[in-house]
Amino acid sequence: MQQERPPGTPVLRRMNRAAVLDAIRRQAPEPVRVAELARLTELTRPTVAQAVEDLLAAGWLRQHAPRPAAVGRPATRFSLNGRAAPVLGLDVGPHTVAAAVADLAGERLAEVRRPVGHGDARHLLQAVDEAAQEALATAGLATDQVKAVTAATPGIVEAGTGRVLFAPSVPGWSEIDLAGRLRDRFRCAVTVENDADLAALAAARRHTDAGTLLAVQWGERLGAGVVIDGRLHRGAGQAGEIGFIRPSGQTGSGGDGDGRGPLERAIGAEAIVGLARRHAAGRPGSGLAEVTDAAAVFTAAAAGDVLAAEVVDRVAAVFAEAVAPAVLVLSPHAIVIGGGIARAGTVLLEAIVGHLEGLTLTAPRVELSELAEGTVLTGAIQMALDEVWRHALATC
């Protein structure tokens, strides 16, 4: 049981406020009564009541009218004031920028997506500014109300500084101080993180039973993040860059100047479309001859199209062969696939599992993320909220 001191002790009052605020956070979004908070925190009711009064005055909580009680006097309930510390998450990609605003309880207040006119740093920054401004306007918030920002970016990001060291998909992006620009604008805690790493954190939050998780972000580009016991594994800084694995039989540089690695050029979304069209060449009447996106290939395979099934099996085989060494080294409990390819369905999942079983000692569980393309943005929101809560519980 937490040992209490006289209520006038400033340090202890802050500790009690933190304990009560954390308990309310864990019960969110459900309002809770003082009696429940006393049980959850193991503090006395007077101590909890004082902490609640302090937190109400500071704007952290909202008070709810009592529910009618069959017996006795109905008790007042309290919940988080979500707008006390809203956060902004950004998913900055070479073709699209997504921005989302969430309140303290994690509820999305607004989400917008903006296409990037051209794939250079200047146009990307413009899209970031526009998406952030639109999201804030939709949420009815001013810039100075945002308490933390996390931006996901392609490329290798230096831990601690948020500096983008290498981002071949966006010319000139590594020369931009994105973290500095965001800090100047929002005047709050700003984190810039690799997009696949944030996707991994989002997946790990939904797979708390997985001690080691390999989270793959698979769309036009291909990357991964590794989470071990809830902590992101960065290695020397490039952990998870599976897009640069060279598939067997492939020679040469594996790129044509667009910055994509050999594996993403082999089985990225665009490559899957190209593979389908090549399979359909010389096959009059095949629906694959005119496909324009990978989703159509997976849909055709699921409907029984033999050629489409062959394409899916080939893609699964290349992917499984590429990640099998990582599986043998890390022995992950699960592989979670996010990004646009996560909408492929069981036809791809079953093919990957089948190939992995022949390449590994014990194949891990393989799943498609229910968040799909939203995995990165969810991870960005989560990291921003974690920052807000670290500060709130230390200073409330």
Long-range contacts (C-beta under 8 A, 24 or more apart in sequence): 1-42, 2-41, 2-42, 2-43, 4-43, 4-44, 4-47, 7-46, 7-47, 7-50, 13-50, 13-51, 13-54, 14-395, 14-396, 16-41, 16-43, 16-47, 16-48, 16-50, 16-51, 17-51, 17-54, 17-55, 17-396, 18-392, 18-393, 18-394, 18-396, 19-43, 19-51, 20-48, 20-51, 20-52, 20-55, 21-51, 21-55, 21-60, 21-61, 21-392, 21-393, 21-396, 22-393, 24-61, 24-78, 24-79, 24-80, 25-80, 25-104, 25-105, 25-389, 27-79, 28-79, 28-80, 28-105, 28-106, 29-79, 29-80, 29-105, 29-107, 30-79, 31-64, 31-77, 31-78, 31-79, 32-77, 32-78, 32-79, 33-75, 33-76, 33-77, 33-78, 34-75, 34-76, 34-78, 35-75, 37-78, 52-78, 55-396, 58-396, 59-84, 60-84, 60-392, 60-396, 79-105, 80-104, 80-105, 82-107, 83-141, 83-145, 85-147, 85-148, 85-388, 85-392, 86-139, 86-141, 86-145, 86-146, 86-147, 87-146, 87-147, 87-148, 87-149, 87-150, 87-381, 87-384, 87-385, 87-387, 87-388, 88-132, 88-135, 88-136, 88-146, 88-148, 88-149, 88-150, 88-186, 88-384, 89-149, 89-150, 89-151, 89-152, 89-377, 89-378, 89-380, 89-381, 89-383, 89-384, 90-128, 90-131, 90-132, 90-149, 90-150, 90-151, 90-152, 90-377, 90-380, 91-152, 91-195, 91-376, 91-377, 91-380, 92-124, 92-128, 92-151, 92-152, 92-153, 92-154, 92-178, 92-195, 93-154, 93-195, 94-119, 94-124, 94-154, 94-169, 94-170, 95-119, 95-220, 97-124, 97-127, 97-128, 97-130, 97-131, 98-131, 98-376, 98-377, 99-128, 99-131, 99-132, 99-134, 99-135, 100-135, 100-377, 100-380, 100-381, 101-135, 101-136, 101-138, 101-139, 101-141, 101-146, 102-381, 102-384, 102-385, 104-385, 104-388, 106-381, 106-382, 106-385, 108-381, 109-138, 109-139, 109-140, 109-141, 110-134, 110-135, 110-136, 110-138, 110-139, 111-135, 111-377, 112-138, 119-169, 119-170, 119-171, 120-170, 120-171, 120-172, 121-170, 121-171, 121-172, 121-173, 121-175, 121-176, 122-172, 124-170, 124-173, 125-176, 125-178, 125-181, 128-178, 143-185, 143-186, 144-186, 144-187, 146-186, 146-188, 147-188, 147-189, 147-388, 147-391, 148-188, 148-189, 148-190, 148-191, 148-384, 148-385, 148-387, 148-388, 149-182, 149-186, 149-188, 149-189, 149-190, 149-191, 149-384, 150-190, 150-191, 150-192, 150-193, 150-198, 150-380, 150-381, 150-383, 150-384, 150-387, 151-178, 151-179, 151-182, 151-190, 151-191, 151-192, 151-193, 151-380, 152-193, 152-194, 152-195, 152-198, 152-199, 152-376, 152-377, 152-379, 152-380, 153-178, 153-192, 153-193, 153-194, 153-195, 154-194, 154-195, 154-221, 154-223, 155-194, 156-194, 156-237, 156-238, 156-241, 157-192, 157-193, 157-194, 157-197, 158-237, 159-234, 159-237, 162-190, 162-191, 162-192, 162-193, 163-192, 164-192, 165-237, 167-259, 168-258, 168-259, 168-260, 169-221, 169-258, 169-259, 169-260, 189-384, 189-387, 189-388, 189-391, 191-383, 191-384, 191-387, 193-379, 193-380, 193-383, 194-223, 194-225, 194-240, 195-223, 195-376, 196-223, 196-224, 196-225, 196-240, 196-376, 197-225, 197-232, 197-234, 197-240, 197-379, 198-225, 198-376, 198-379, 198-380, 198-382, 198-383, 199-225, 199-338, 199-339, 199-369, 199-375, 199-376, 199-379, 200-224, 200-225, 200-226, 200-227, 200-232, 200-240, 200-379, 201-225, 201-227, 201-232, 201-379, 201-382, 201-383, 202-338, 202-371, 202-375, 202-376, 202-378, 202-379, 202-382, 203-227, 203-336, 203-338, 203-369, 203-371, 203-375, 204-230, 205-382, 206-370, 206-371, 207-334, 207-336, 209-333, 210-332, 210-333, 210-334, 210-365, 211-333, 212-330, 212-331, 212-332, 212-333, 213-332, 213-333, 213-334, 213-335, 213-336, 214-323, 214-326, 214-327, 214-330, 214-332, 214-334, 214-335, 214-336, 214-364, 215-335, 215-336, 215-338, 215-369, 215-375, 216-242, 216-323, 216-335, 216-336, 216-337, 216-338, 216-339, 217-338, 217-339, 217-375, 217-376, 218-268, 218-337, 218-338, 218-339, 218-340, 218-341, 218-342, 219-268, 219-269, 219-339, 219-340, 219-341, 219-373, 220-264, 220-268, 220-269, 220-270, 220-340, 221-260, 221-264, 221-268, 222-261, 222-263, 222-264, 222-267, 222-268, 224-323, 224-326, 226-330, 226-332, 242-322, 242-323, 242-326, 243-268, 245-322, 245-323, 247-318, 247-321, 247-322, 248-321, 263-318, 263-322, 266-318, 267-315, 267-318, 267-319, 269-293, 269-294, 269-340, 269-341, 272-297, 272-311, 272-315, 273-297, 275-311, 275-314, 275-315, 276-307, 276-308, 276-311, 279-307, 279-310, 279-311, 280-307, 283-307, 294-340, 294-341, 294-344, 295-340, 295-343, 295-344, 298-343, 298-344, 298-345, 298-347, 298-348, 301-347, 302-345, 302-346, 302-347, 309-347, 312-344, 312-347, 312-348, 312-351, 313-351, 315-348, 315-351, 316-348, 316-351, 316-352, 316-354, 316-355, 317-351, 317-355, 319-352, 319-355, 320-352, 320-355, 320-356, 320-359, 321-355, 321-359, 323-356, 324-356, 324-359, 324-360, 327-356, 327-359, 327-360, 327-363, 327-364, 328-360, 328-361, 331-362, 331-364, 332-364, 333-364, 333-365, 334-364, 334-365, 334-366, 334-367, 335-364, 335-365, 335-366, 335-367, 336-367, 336-368, 336-369, 337-366, 337-367, 337-368, 337-369, 338-368, 338-369, 338-371, 338-372, 338-373, 338-375, 338-376, 339-369, 339-372, 339-373, 339-375, 340-372, 340-373, 342-368, 342-369, 342-370, 342-371, 342-372, 342-373, 342-375, 343-368, 343-372, 344-368
